[in-house]
Amino acid sequence: MTRKFAFMALISITGLAACETVEGVGRDIEKGGQAITETAEDAQS
């Protein structure tokens, strides 16, 4: 029973860390897209 609880806790912690990582990657990609858009707008001006 204790091993099963420890395994479930490990899976939960790993899942939460993965969600945070994916969210951070999403923010980084969004910032990169904004930089490209701003550069393109500056080039057109």
MODELLER restraints for C-alpha pairs under 7 A, 6 or more apart:
rsr = mdl.restraints
at = mdl.atoms
